């Protein structure tokens, strides 16, 4: 139970100055009563010192056990101004009394948020200019339910459009990558924007969605396991290519080229009855290289219409969600608050993203917790999280949230956060896995120890290792420590780790953002970037990184010789949280001159980091589907 602070005048028998000598009153001492501890304590309003025993004017510096508030020891002076919200001081709570029963409770709770899977006690070295509050709507369970239904409707429309128009299934993870790409280009801001659905893009046609659909026309090709699989895929592709070229409007030259290559492939199959596996794969690769450009030309207009349809539906659903949010806030007599512009550019250590619009009183959420799992239920919608992560998020909430000192909205905001990410992942098993995969704990420890890294550029409250991070959603995640979107975050100095989701457009935007930051700052900036080594063909982001003038070093961690933490680590035990990577990981160091002098990648440091990728003992994650779920694919 929270402590009771008794306020009153000198006439009030419960006054804070009751029973204290005049000398102590003049020195700033007041007497209060703690309901939790069932005993009085003494607080100095001038020095913030607190004691269980009545002080004297000659009292020495209190020890840890004498200081119930834990704030009497002065902190080292710093040349930098603290954030205006005084985050560290406001987040602390009075220590428990020293009776044996309370000591046992503390010992049980301490490992929960001080887990070996994260370190939330590492302070930040990232300095920014003080930022104005965000004007987006805070999360609300009713809006999240409506958003989940809208996103599911779009997923179904996408699947149906691909099937009816092109005769193929929607490419796996394609919709998730579309959301990532569109939000990079989305120009909607503030209360008129939706955190998931794009609504103001200059070009309604998504290059990534078009590219992925066209790549699966006429049939989706996968790596065959046996000779019979390779022969079957070659035949199906040839038949599909012939059908597309005969039923679509194409130039006579394109129709002639495709038909000739298809007939040639059929003739080869009939003659080569004893062909090897490599012969079939080589023939299939050759056929696709010859026919695919002409097939893309024939199907491009139809595929573009699919992209336009999905974008227009998204725009309409985003408008409805904004109207629903405005109605809820209006019904609660809360109007949008316009944050006053900042008159000075004050340098501060980075702090969580703050929302300028007040939150209404949130509805109750039912929490059921066991030793391993915790469920949160609102209406008929239940979301789940491991109990270990539940306490982690509770600790992050206490450290970061400043508008809810009694934690009355914690469970409702946690439900909104889990519902948001479940909506974002998608309904299929292992869908969204690559969006949330994180580096191993040993790598984070090494990055902090060797390169001074204290900040994750792409994380979430569910998978963050440090308590300083950027994430996809400022509205739900800011209460749990997020600094908002990386592309809206402009640090002046600091050391960062970046492991972006596997979206080519987002990775390219990340490189542009990092280079702009280092161009504009003379203070130390360092970015350790981990990207999939995609070289067939190489992505634009990969080319930009390797040619950047800020690149200091790079090395590759080979495929299947390192691991990532599972994208759904918040749903199961930590022993099952590691998955092999089926692709190599490219590690690149971008640093300006000051960052290179402070955190330069020397051979010894690089060797230490390379070894940390191998430091995690392999634990196979149980298979949840027909696919091997302990392998992270691209």
C-alpha positions in Angstrom: 0.0 0.0 0.0 1.3 3.5 -0.8 2.6 5.6 2.0 0.2 8.2 3.4 1.6 11.7 3.5 -0.2 13.7 6.2 -0.6 17.4 5.4 -2.0 20.0 7.6 -1.5 23.3 9.4 0.1 23.8 12.8 -3.3 23.5 14.4 -3.9 20.1 13.0 -2.8 17.4 15.3 -1.7 15.4 12.2 0.6 18.2 11.0 4.0 17.2 9.6 5.6 19.5 12.2 4.0 17.9 15.2 6.3 16.9 18.1 9.4 18.3 16.4 11.7 20.9 18.1 11.8 24.3 16.5 15.5 23.8 15.5 14.6 20.8 13.4 11.6 22.5 11.8 13.9 25.4 10.8 16.3 22.9 9.3 13.6 21.5 7.0 12.6 18.4 8.9 9.0 17.1 9.0 7.4 14.1 10.5 5.1 11.8 8.4 3.5 8.4 8.9 4.0 5.4 6.6 0.9 3.2 6.3 2.8 0.5 4.6 5.4 0.2 7.4 3.1 1.2 10.2 5.6 3.6 11.7 6.6 7.3 11.5 9.5 8.6 9.5 11.2 12.0 9.1 11.8 13.8 5.8 14.0 16.9 5.1 12.4 19.0 2.4 15.6 20.9 1.8 18.0 18.0 1.3 15.5 15.1 0.4 17.0 13.1 3.3 14.7 10.6 5.0 15.2 8.7 8.3 13.3 6.3 10.4 14.7 7.7 13.6 14.3 11.3 14.8 17.2 13.3 13.4 19.7 15.6 15.2 21.3 18.6 13.7 24.7 16.8 13.8 23.4 13.6 12.1 26.1 12.1 9.9 25.4 10.9 6.4 22.8 8.1 6.7 23.5 4.5 5.8 21.5 2.4 3.4 19.3 1.0 6.2 18.7 4.4 7.8 17.4 5.9 4.6 13.9 4.6 3.9 13.4 6.7 0.8 16.8 5.8 -0.7 17.5 9.4 -1.8 19.7 10.8 0.9 23.0 10.0 -0.7 23.9 12.8 -3.1 24.5 11.8 -6.8 27.6 12.8 -8.6 27.3 16.2 -10.3 27.0 16.3 -14.0 27.6 19.0 -16.5 24.5 17.9 -18.4 21.0 19.1 -17.4 18.6 16.2 -16.3 15.4 15.7 -18.2 12.6 18.0 -16.9 10.6 15.1 -15.6 13.4 14.0 -13.2 12.9 10.4 -14.2 15.2 8.6 -12.0 14.2 10.4 -8.8 10.5 10.1 -9.4 10.6 6.4 -10.2 12.1 5.3 -6.9 10.0 3.9 -4.1 10.6 3.7 -0.3 12.5 0.6 0.8 10.8 -2.0 2.8 11.4 -2.3 6.5 14.0 -4.6 7.8 11.8 -7.2 9.4 12.5 -10.8 8.2 9.2 -11.2 6.4 9.7 -8.2 4.2 13.3 -9.3 3.5 12.1 -12.6 2.2 9.7 -10.9 -0.2 12.4 -8.7 -1.6 14.7 -11.7 -2.2 11.9 -13.4 -4.2 11.2 -10.3 -6.3 14.7 -9.1 -7.1 15.5 -11.8 -9.8 12.3 -11.1 -11.7 13.3 -7.7 -13.2 17.1 -8.3 -12.7 17.0 -11.3 -15.0 20.0 -12.6 -16.9 17.9 -11.9 -20.1 18.1 -8.1 -19.8 19.8 -5.4 -17.8 17.5 -2.5 -17.0 20.0 -0.9 -14.7 22.4 0.3 -17.3 22.3 4.1 -17.5 22.2 5.9 -20.8 25.0 7.9 -22.5 22.7 9.2 -25.2 22.3 13.0 -25.2 19.5 14.8 -27.1 17.8 18.1 -27.3 14.7 18.4 -25.2 11.7 17.3 -27.2 8.1 18.6 -27.3 5.4 16.1 -26.2 3.8 14.0 -28.9 0.2 14.9 -29.8 -1.0 11.3 -30.7 -3.8 9.8 -28.8 -2.9 7.5 -25.8 -3.9 3.8 -26.2 -7.3 2.6 -25.3 -8.6 -1.0 -25.2 -11.7 -0.3 -27.3 -9.6 1.4 -30.0 -7.2 -1.5 -30.0 -10.0 -4.0 -30.5 -11.3 -2.0 -33.5 -7.7 -1.7 -34.9 -7.2 -5.4 -34.6 -10.4 -6.0 -36.5 -9.4 -3.5 -39.2 -6.0 -5.0 -39.7 -7.5 -8.5 -39.9 -9.9 -7.3 -42.5 -7.1 -5.9 -44.6 -5.1 -9.2 -44.3 -8.1 -11.2 -45.6 -8.7 -8.8 -48.4 -5.1 -9.1 -49.5 -5.2 -12.9 -49.4 -8.4 -13.0 -51.4 -7.2 -10.5 -54.0 -4.0 -12.4 -54.6 -6.0 -15.7 -55.0 -8.8 -14.4 -57.2 -6.7 -12.1 -59.5 -3.4 -14.0 -59.8 -4.2 -17.5 -58.6 -1.4 -17.4 -55.9 -1.4 -17.2 -52.1 -0.4 -13.9 -50.6 3.4 -14.1 -50.0 4.4 -14.9 -46.4 5.2 -11.9 -44.3 4.4 -9.7 -47.3 1.7 -7.8 -45.5 3.9 -7.1 -42.5 6.7 -5.8 -44.7 4.1 -3.6 -46.5 3.2 -2.1 -43.1 6.9 -1.4 -42.4 7.5 0.1 -45.9 4.4 2.3 -45.9 5.0 3.7 -42.4 8.5 4.8 -43.6 6.8 6.8 -46.4 3.6 7.8 -44.5 3.4 11.6 -44.0 0.4 11.5 -41.6 1.3 13.0 -38.2 -0.2 13.4 -34.8 -3.8 12.7 -34.0 -4.7 12.3 -37.7 -2.4 9.3 -38.1 -2.7 5.7 -37.1 0.2 3.8 -35.5 -0.2 0.8 -37.8 -2.2 1.6 -40.8 -0.8 4.0 -43.5 -3.0 6.8 -44.6 -1.0 9.5 -46.4 1.5 8.1 -48.8 2.4 10.0 -52.0 2.4 6.8 -54.1 -0.4 4.3 -53.3 1.5 1.5 -55.1 4.0 -0.3 -52.8 7.2 -1.4 -54.6 7.8 -4.1 -52.0 4.3 -5.6 -52.2 4.4 -5.5 -56.0 7.8 -7.1 -56.1 6.8 -10.0 -53.8 3.6 -10.8 -55.6 5.2 -10.7 -59.0 7.9 -13.0 -57.8 5.3 -15.7 -57.0 3.6 -15.5 -60.4 2.9 -17.9 -62.0 3.8 -20.3 -59.1 5.7 -19.8 -55.9 9.1 -21.5 -56.1 10.9 -23.1 -53.1 14.1 -24.9 -52.9 13.3 -28.5 -53.8 14.5 -31.3 -51.6 14.5 -34.2 -54.1 14.8 -34.8 -57.8 11.1 -35.4 -58.1 10.4 -32.0 -56.5 12.7 -30.2 -58.8 11.1 -31.9 -61.9 7.6 -31.1 -60.6 8.4 -27.4 -60.0 10.0 -27.1 -63.5 6.8 -28.5 -65.1 4.5 -26.3 -63.0 6.4 -23.2 -63.8 6.5 -23.9 -67.5 2.7 -24.5 -67.6 2.0 -21.4 -65.5 4.1 -19.2 -67.6 2.4 -20.4 -70.8 -1.0 -19.7 -69.3 -0.1 -16.2 -68.1 1.3 -15.2 -71.4 -1.7 -16.5 -73.3 -4.4 -14.9 -71.1 -2.7 -11.4 -70.6 -2.1 -8.5 -72.9 1.5 -8.6 -73.9 3.6 -7.7 -76.9 4.0 -10.3 -79.7 7.7 -10.5 -79.0 7.2 -11.3 -75.3 4.7 -14.0 -76.1 7.0 -15.5 -78.7 10.0 -15.6 -76.2 8.0 -17.2 -73.4 6.4 -19.8 -75.6 9.7 -20.8 -77.2 11.4 -21.2 -73.8 8.4 -23.2 -72.4 8.3 -25.6 -75.3 12.1 -26.0 -75.1 11.8 -26.9 -71.4 9.1 -29.5 -72.1 11.2 -31.1 -74.8 14.2 -31.2 -72.5 12.2 -32.9 -69.7 10.9 -35.5 -72.1 14.4 -36.3 -73.3 16.4 -36.1 -70.1 14.7 -38.9 -68.1 17.9 -39.5 -66.1 18.8 -35.9 -65.4 20.3 -35.1 -62.0 19.0 -32.8 -59.3 21.4 -30.1 -60.3 20.4 -30.3 -63.9 16.7 -29.7 -63.0 17.6 -26.8 -60.7 19.8 -25.2 -63.3 17.1 -25.6 -66.0 14.4 -24.1 -63.7 16.7 -21.1 -62.9 17.4 -20.6 -66.6 13.6 -20.8 -67.5 12.7 -18.3 -64.8 15.4 -15.9 -65.9 14.2 -15.9 -69.5 10.4 -15.8 -68.8 10.0 -13.8 -65.6 10.6 -10.3 -67.0 7.9 -10.8 -69.6 5.5 -12.3 -67.0 6.0 -9.3 -64.8 5.2 -7.0 -67.7 2.0 -8.9 -68.3 0.9 -9.0 -64.7 2.1 -5.7 -63.4 -1.1 -3.7 -64.0 -3.2 -6.3 -62.2 -0.8 -6.4 -59.2 -0.6 -2.7 -59.0 -4.4 -2.6 -58.7 -4.2 -5.0 -55.7 -1.7 -2.6 -54.0 -3.9 0.4 -54.6 -7.0 -1.5 -53.3 -5.2 -2.4 -50.0 -3.8 1.1 -49.5 -7.2 2.7 -50.1 -8.9 0.3 -47.6 -6.1 1.1 -45.1 -6.7 4.8 -45.6 -10.4 4.4 -44.9 -9.9 2.2 -41.8 -7.3 4.7 -40.4 -9.9 7.5 -40.7 -12.5 5.5 -38.9 -10.0 4.7 -36.0 -9.1 8.3 -35.7 -12.8 9.2 -35.4 -13.4 6.5 -32.8 -10.5 7.8 -30.7 -11.8 11.4 -31.0 -15.2 10.3 -29.9 -13.9 8.4 -26.8 -11.9 11.4 -25.7 -14.8 13.8 -26.4 -17.1 11.6 -24.3 -14.7 11.9 -21.5 -14.5 15.7 -21.9 -10.9 15.5 -22.8 -9.7 17.8 -25.7 -6.5 17.6 -27.6 -3.7 19.4 -25.9 -1.3 21.4 -28.0 2.2 21.3 -26.5 3.8 24.7 -26.3 6.9 25.0 -28.6 10.3 24.7 -26.9 12.0 28.1 -26.7 15.5 26.8 -26.0 17.4 23.8 -27.2 18.4 22.3 -23.9 20.7 19.3 -23.9 19.5 16.4 -21.7 20.0 12.7 -21.4 17.4 10.8 -23.5 14.1 10.1 -21.8 10.9 8.1 -22.8 8.5 9.6 -25.4 5.8 11.6 -23.6 2.2 12.1 -24.8 0.7 15.5 -24.5 -2.9 14.4 -24.6 -4.3 13.2 -21.3 -5.6 9.6 -21.0 -9.2 9.0 -19.8 -9.8 6.5 -17.1 -9.2 3.1 -18.6 -11.5 0.1 -18.2 -10.6 -2.8 -15.9 -8.6 -5.7 -17.3 -8.7 -9.2 -15.6 -5.3 -10.6 -14.9 -4.7 -14.3 -14.2 -1.2 -15.3 -13.3 0.6 -18.6 -12.8 4.3 -19.4 -12.1 5.1 -19.4 -15.9 2.3 -17.6 -17.7 0.1 -14.6 -17.2 -3.1 -13.8 -19.2 -4.8 -10.5 -19.5 -8.5 -10.4 -20.5 -10.6 -7.4 -21.7 -14.2 -8.3 -22.7 -13.7 -11.5 -24.6 -10.2 -10.8 -25.9 -7.3 -12.5 -24.0 -3.6 -11.9 -24.6 -0.8 -13.9 -23.0 2.7 -13.2 -21.7 5.2 -15.1 -19.7 5.2 -14.2 -16.0 8.9 -13.2 -16.2 8.2 -10.7 -18.9 5.1 -9.5 -17.1 7.3 -8.4 -14.1 9.9 -7.0 -16.5 7.2 -4.7 -18.1 5.9 -3.8 -14.7 9.4 -2.6 -13.7 9.8 -0.7 -17.0 6.4 0.9 -16.4 7.5 2.1 -12.9 10.7 3.5 -14.3 9.2 5.3 -17.3 5.5 6.2 -16.7 5.0 9.5 -15.0 1.2 10.1 -15.3 0.2 7.0 -13.3 2.0 7.1 -9.9 -0.4 4.5 -8.4 0.0 2.1 -11.4 -3.8 2.1 -11.8 -3.6 2.0 -15.6 -0.7 -0.5 -15.8 -2.8 -3.6 -16.7 -4.9 -1.8 -19.2 -1.9 -0.3 -21.0 -0.1 -3.6 -20.9 -3.1 -5.3 -22.5 -3.1 -2.6 -25.2 0.6 -3.1 -25.8 0.2 -6.9 -26.2 -2.9 -6.6 -28.3 -1.0 -4.1 -30.6 1.9 -6.4 -31.2 -0.3 -9.4 -31.7 -2.2 -7.4 -34.3 1.1 -6.4 -35.9 2.6 -9.9 -36.0 -0.4 -11.5 -37.8 -2.5 -14.6 -37.0 -0.4 -17.3 -38.5 2.1 -19.4 -36.5 5.5 -17.9 -36.5 4.3 -14.9 -38.5 6.2 -11.8 -37.5 9.1 -13.8 -36.1 11.7 -11.8 -38.1 10.2 -8.5 -37.0 11.2 -9.1 -33.3 14.2 -11.4 -33.4 16.9 -9.9 -31.1 20.7 -10.4 -30.6 21.8 -12.8 -27.9 22.4 -11.6 -24.4 26.1 -12.3 -24.6 26.3 -9.9 -27.6 24.5 -7.1 -25.8 26.8 -7.6 -22.7 29.9 -7.4 -25.0 28.6 -4.3 -26.8 28.0 -2.5 -23.6 31.4 -3.5 -22.0 33.6 -3.0 -25.1 31.8 -0.3 -27.2 29.8 1.5 -24.6 26.4 0.7 -26.2 23.5 1.6 -24.0 20.7 2.0 -26.6 18.8 -0.2 -29.0 17.6 1.5 -32.2 15.0 -1.3 -33.1 13.4 -3.0 -30.1 10.1 -3.2 -28.2 9.2 -3.5 -24.5 8.9 -7.2 -25.1 12.4 -7.9 -26.3 14.6 -5.0 -25.2 17.8 -5.6 -23.3 18.5 -2.0 -22.2 15.8 0.2 -20.9 16.7 2.8 -23.5 15.4 1.9 -27.0 13.4 3.0 -30.0 10.4 1.1 -31.1 7.5 1.1 -33.7 4.8 2.6 -31.4 5.4 5.7 -29.3 1.8 5.6 -27.9 1.8 2.2 -26.3 5.6 1.7 -25.8 6.4 5.2 -24.4 4.9 4.2 -21.0 7.4 1.3 -20.9 10.5 3.3 -21.8 10.4 3.7 -25.6 12.0 6.8 -27.1 9.6 6.6 -30.1 10.4 5.9 -33.7 14.1 5.8 -34.7 13.4 8.0 -37.7 12.0 10.7 -35.4 14.8 10.4 -32.9 17.9 12.7 -33.3 20.6 12.1 -30.8 23.6 14.4 -30.5 25.9 11.7 -29.0 25.9 8.2 -27.7 26.7 4.6 -28.6 23.9 2.5 -30.3 23.1 -1.0 -31.5 20.8 -1.4 -34.6 19.3 -4.7 -35.7 16.5 -3.6 -38.0 13.5 -5.7 -39.1 14.1 -7.3 -42.5 12.5 -4.6 -44.7 14.7 -3.2 -47.4 13.0 0.2 -47.4 13.4 0.6 -43.6 17.0 -0.5 -43.7 17.8 2.1 -46.4 16.0 4.8 -44.5 18.0 3.8 -41.4 21.3 4.3 -43.2 20.2 7.7 -44.5 19.2 8.7 -41.0 22.5 7.6 -39.4 24.6 9.4 -42.0 22.6 12.6 -41.5 23.1 12.4 -37.7 26.8 12.0 -38.0 27.1 14.8 -40.6 25.4 17.2 -38.2 27.1 16.4 -34.9 30.7 16.9 -33.7 30.1 14.9 -30.5 30.8 11.1 -30.3 28.3 9.0 -32.3 28.7 5.3 -32.8 26.3 2.8 -34.5 26.9 -1.0 -34.5 24.6 -2.3 -37.2 23.6 -5.9 -37.7 22.1 -6.8 -41.1 21.3 -10.0 -43.0 24.0 -10.6 -45.5 21.7 -10.6 -48.6 23.9 -10.5 -51.7 21.8 -12.3 -54.3 21.2 -9.5 -55.3 22.7 -7.2 -52.6 20.2 -4.7 -51.1 20.5 -1.0 -51.4 21.1 -0.7 -47.7 24.0 -3.1 -47.8 25.6 -1.2 -50.7 25.1 2.1 -48.9 26.6 0.8 -45.7 29.7 -0.7 -47.3 30.3 2.5 -49.3 29.6 5.0 -46.5 32.4 7.4 -45.6 31.6 6.8 -41.9 32.2 3.0 -42.1 35.1 2.0 -39.9 35.0 -1.8 -39.9 32.8 -4.7 -40.9 32.8 -8.5 -40.5 30.5 -11.4 -41.2 29.2 -14.0 -38.8 28.6 -17.1 -40.9 25.2 -18.7 -41.3 24.2 -21.5 -38.9 27.1 -20.6 -36.6 25.3 -18.0 -34.6 21.9 -17.4 -33.0 19.2 -14.9 -32.4 16.7 -14.6 -29.5 13.3 -15.7 -30.6 10.9 -13.0 -31.8 8.2 -14.4 -29.4 10.5 -14.8 -26.4 7.8 -13.2 -24.2 5.5 -16.2 -24.7 7.7 -19.0 -23.5 10.5 -19.9 -21.1 13.9 -18.3 -21.7 15.7 -21.6 -22.0 13.9 -22.1 -25.4 14.5 -18.5 -26.6 17.4 -19.1 -29.1 17.1 -19.9 -32.8 19.7 -20.6 -35.4 20.2 -18.0 -38.2 20.0 -19.5 -41.7 21.8 -16.5 -43.2 25.0 -14.7 -42.4 24.9 -11.6 -40.3 26.9 -8.5 -41.5 28.2 -6.4 -38.6 29.1 -2.8 -39.7 30.5 0.0 -37.6 29.4 3.6 -38.5 31.2 6.2 -36.5 32.0 9.9 -36.8 35.5 11.0 -35.9 34.8 11.6 -32.2 32.9 8.3 -32.0 35.8 6.5 -33.6 38.3 8.0 -31.1 36.1 6.9 -28.2 34.7 3.6 -29.3 36.8 2.6 -32.3 36.7 -1.1 -33.4 40.2 -2.2 -32.6 41.2 -5.8 -33.5 40.9 -6.9 -29.9 37.4 -5.4 -29.5 36.3 -7.0 -32.8 37.6 -10.4 -31.7 35.7 -10.1 -28.4 32.5 -9.2 -30.2 32.8 -12.0 -32.7 33.3 -14.5 -29.9 30.2 -13.3 -28.1 28.1 -14.4 -31.0 29.2 -17.9 -30.3 28.9 -17.7 -26.5 25.3 -18.8 -26.1 24.7 -22.5 -25.5 22.4 -23.8 -28.2 18.9 -24.8 -27.0 16.6 -26.0 -29.6 13.2 -24.4 -29.7 10.3 -26.9 -29.9 8.7 -27.1 -33.4 5.3 -25.5 -33.6 4.5 -26.2 -37.2 5.5 -28.3 -40.1 8.4 -25.9 -40.6 11.6 -26.0 -38.5 10.9 -23.2 -36.1 14.3 -23.1 -34.6 15.8 -21.7 -37.8 15.5 -18.0 -38.5 15.1 -17.6 -42.3 15.1 -14.6 -44.5 
